[in-house]
Amino acid sequence: MKTARHELVILGGGPAGYVAAIRAAQLGIDVACIDDNPRFGGTCVRVGCIPSKALLESSHLYEEAQHKFADHGLNVGKLELDLSVMMKRKEKIVESLTGGIDMLFNRRGVTAYHGRGILRDAETVEITPSEGAADDQPTLVSADQIMLCPGSVPAQLPFVEEDGDLVGNSTAALSYPEVPEELVVIGGGYIGLELGSVWNRLGSHVVVLEAFDRIMPGLDKEMATLAHRSFKKQGMDIRTGTFVASAKVDPNPGDKKPCVVEIKDGDPIRCDRVLLATGRAPATKNLGLENAGVKLDERGFIQVNHQFETSVPGIYAIGDCIGGAMLAHKAMEEGVVCVEQMAGIASEMNYEVIPAIVFTHPEIAMVGKTEEELKEAGIDYKKGVCPLGANGRARTLGDIDGRVKVLADATTDRVLGVHIIGPRAGDMIAEAAAAMEFGASSEDIVHTCHAHPTLSEAVHEAAMAIDDRAIHTA
Ligand code: FAD
């Protein structure tokens, strides 16, 4: 068997692993990154953030061309959807980004291995090359330090019989070969709502089944309620408090739709496709963790301390596999912090300021605490709201469905949370995150000059509204 040695070996080349690898190389560490997929980038680049946003953009344009262009005096005649071109565009974007990581690895001197890595002991990883690899010889790589970044996989439900095609997960829903007439989405979280929006805009009748009494339970309730109303207006049939008993392909559908979803206390639904979107589970099986003694928690996440070190000294873990917010930017940030700490740099995560975005239309973005969390913690807070109807830029975009809400400590005025629903909310939240990272007060936002006409003025106005100083709302 071939052997190699590096100072740091990273298992998994998603946002956690590839970012950690590049930062390590920048710091002069001899680093290698292993991924079992021929393309680096992980879930995020291959079958997550990027392809979903590509389809959200394409389907949004389709929707705008049908319903909004005429308001601008733009008549496009008969509009036709070519789904295969839309899918090819998405794939091209994925290709360019995965290729970009290869280029960055080359330039920075990160050693890349393509194959399945398994821990043999606390300092050795055995790599079995992926099928079809030019070199099919396994390699035994030893390292001073190992970083585990295997990410996550779509969560499965025992009563949902996935066939990987008609009844499948988010990966399948990123590549349906045709627009399903009837699509049932199980799960009203951000993945279900983003992909549900895509297919709804492209012409599917979408039914979202959510067991909880509201969609997106992690979001501020007011924002989730506004979003629900907006999705309903767009034609999505969202049923909260609805428990799915089973979902499967009917082997003998006759002239009925091929899939059947049974609901507790309700009529079954026949549909063309089922998308199971009930969250993600850590990809911590078959990694050889037991060979090194790496401990998992009761939900299968790798246990780590404040420095991301696992139960085994010298083995670290970051990203989706350690739980918390399962988001790409949280994984990337952990990659940078973990490597910098290894290099002796004072670097730390601030989990209080991790923005979260739902890329539906309107977009929904939040950072910090929700009103419900503040109430539960007994924290006295003030709030300022700016409806987007009062924002000039939103008017010019023809997109006034939304608002910004700033929450600040009633005593210190420190910003505790910012919630935005509306166009480009995902871009606007960056200002709020920066303000919170610097420990800003709402007064600091008030005293920051915001360019006109921009959507970000709504953040300014919401901060001003805290003390009834908003200029454009009464
Ligand atoms: P992953 O990205 O899962 O990467 C892990 C990598 O390790 C994979 O390439 C895997 O193949 C590899 N691997 C696993 N085990 C082994 C092994 N034994 N040997 C070799 N390689 C191995 N997040 C956002 O922040 N914004 C979004 O808009 C967003 N949209 C999403 C949309 C969808 C549809 C989905 C599914 C997810 C989305 N996410 C989004 C979540 C985001 O993709 C994840 O949080 C992020 O990818 C986690 O990064 P990671 O590096 O921890 O894991």
Residues whose N, C-alpha, C, O or C-beta is under 5 A from the ligand:
A	BS01	FAD	G12 G13 G14 P15 A16 G17 I34 D35 D36 N37 G41 G42 T43 C44 V47 G48 C49 S52 G115 R116 G117 C149 P150 G151 S152 S170 I191 A283 N286 I318 G319 D320 C321 M326 L327 A328 H329 A331
